[in-house]
Amino acid sequence: MVTTKESLIEVVILTAIIMSSFLINAQGITAKIGNAKMILYPEFKNGEAVIDRKILVINDNDFAVNITVEPSDEYKNVMELPEKNFILGEGEEKNVSFKIVLKKPGDYNGMINVYFSKIGEKGGVVLSSRIIIHINGDNNVSNEDIFGNNNLIIIF
């Protein structure tokens, strides 16, 4: 005869086995990047500002991942990415170069999006690095331009 205590133990063991099989098959993906935000003040000369930088992409998973790197709409026409798609092996990291060429002084704000996905699977994780660029068109900036006129104001 099966007792209630024995039935309860069997149900708990069976439930634990079923749940552990889901956990084993549900291997998640993690993602890391360096330089989550950049604030840049490039020099404007000869009618343009050129920014050559890198962003660190890190695979800290125990499996290889597909990486896709894309600029946001704000930078898609002014950013060059020599390497947009590649595979990072288990525990690998890579510095991904990019170049931005801007023809006008001003303030710019956009992102580089880094997509991480398991090989052969759709979906995954996306991380973004915000890139804020301030370009002053006049390289001869005086203290007056920065601090206003040279009048001394004392406030009590």
PyMOL commands that set and color helices and strands:
alter all, ss='L'
color gray80, all
select helices_A, chain A and resi 4-25+143-147
alter helices_A, ss='H'
color red, helices_A
select strands_A, chain A and resi 32-33+37-40+49-58+65-71+79-80+85-88+93-102+106-118+125-135
alter strands_A, ss='S'
color yellow, strands_A
deselect
rebuild
show_as cartoon
